[in-house]
Amino acid sequence: MSIWRYANPTQFMATTGWMLPLFGVSAAAFVATGLIWGFFFTPDDFRQGSTVKIIYLHVPSALMAINAWLMMLVASLIWLVRRHHVSALAAKAAAPVGLVMTVIALLTGAIWGQPMWGTYWAWDPRLTSFLILFLFYLGYIALWQAIETQDTAADLTSILCLVGSVFALLSRYAVNFWNQGLHQGTSVPVATGGRTVSDVFFIPLAISMIGFGLLFVALVLLRTRTEIRARRLQALLAQSTAVE
Amino acid sequence: MMPDLGKYADAVLSSYAVSLLLLFGIIGLSLWRNKRVKQQLAEAEMQLSNKN
């Protein structure tokens, strides 16, 4: 059984029809558990006080902001190489979700930065690359809206996505390249496993991260289904106009 | 029930408020557009089948 059969819109709609409620319910359960646990049932940090509770929003949203762009990159490459419309529509569907995750990461970071660093904003490598990622999201969405021919829009946005991927990766690894920034390195390094966060904070954080991931998948599935329907609607309207 | 957030209450509460607003916003917008497009497609398909 090949993964490419999901490139068929009918097959995609049939499969995601039963997957969507599962992802939606799991996302709601994980996000609610992670945030309620983090907000109500975790202690203050000895240095950061109660601001540590912002971590349950800031880290999962920042993680998903970058991962959303990487998912769009994979979908864009599939479009450019194999010309599967579902992959182009999935990338288009993911962009507004990624944008919202980026805005949450930027805003919560700024709000957290003020009491900890004494400023809402600094031209730190990670913050700056994240701001550029935000601008790339805006540009990507605007490009889809600006071009009427869907295939041309998919081509151009795919190229933009490839370029923007540099900043998506930079925003994750900027602190490793430049050490003059204010932003600390990751506290939960997945690859090395050497995390510096205590379990009391880490468990609700992990639940929240899983929740944000599930929420992203649920929203992308829902929005891709909408885009497939919108494309079919466009084709039907064009067909009925041609008949008249 | 409400934890004592001390002098950082504004920062913590505003972070949660703005994030939840944005999350519910994108969820609501996605559901609304899905419903609208689904309805428009059903109408267009019905019109087409009536013509044929």
Interface residues (C-beta under 8 A of the other chain):
Chain A: V31 L35 F39 F40 D44 G49 S50 T51 K53 I54 L57 H58 S61 P96 V97 V100 V103 I104 L107 T108 I111 W112 Q114 P115 L215 L219 L222 R223 R225 T226 R229 A230 R232 L233 L236 L237 Q239 S240 V243
Chain B: M1 M2 P3 D4 L5 G6 K7 Y8 A9 A11 V12 S14 S15 Y16 V18 S19 L22 L23 G25 I26 I27 L29 S30 L31 R33 N34 V37 K38 Q40 L41 A44 E45 Q47 L48 K51
